[in-house]
């Protein structure tokens, strides 16, 4: 297949592109490097079937030749990023999704949108099944990201129903692993960088809020299975293992051997108190569930950050 992957220089997009290339497909990667990294493209350039276009997908683009699939992964994905560039975040979720769906329609290609567990907001149903409509503050500081993704899902289903585009909706829960930016503000990267530097580990609130962390290798396997399936409705792909933020910090400190101590900052506005995917659809329809436990995934991720910091990589970034 010949696939277009937007956000190909990002953490998850680069891993997905590498997986499809390894499976023998041709991949056109597209990115504008707003949050992506040129270093993430280096493993992809080893494949003859990889080509790259630098472009902001919020602006129209015409792709020449045959396209079999469009996978839209371009978007800031951490609060630190999307709070800094909220309008660009809204544009890539709305205009970018529209442009990608237009490419899929023009080429008769399958389309997959990378949505997020953030469509559930601060959930009042736990764990979160795909049937839950969510509890999102549309005018809060996180609304730029949450509503961009909710709009992207609505646009995707409109193209599916009105134009007959073959669509997939992926709801990603917290994913981590090598190629995350040290300063991306996500909790796993923040904690590992702080621990390796011996800095205080920053916890928001009392640290009892929960998240479910999926190692990138597992996440990519679930995405590939969803893309090759016939499921048009949203599907959660995440690890149902639920941990408090304090528990995550303790695992990171233990695995890094750090002397870092915990420090607390006020809880950000609209920060979800709980987050856990109900993955019954993925288990039953895709035969997928994650295999890598949190401690093992953290252990696999630490060497990447050790190398990045040694090469002069950035410090952790925190809100507030």
Order of alpha helices (4+ residues) and beta strands (2+ residues): beta-alpha-beta-beta-beta-alpha-alpha-beta-alpha-beta-beta-alpha-beta-beta-beta-alpha-beta-beta-alpha-beta-alpha
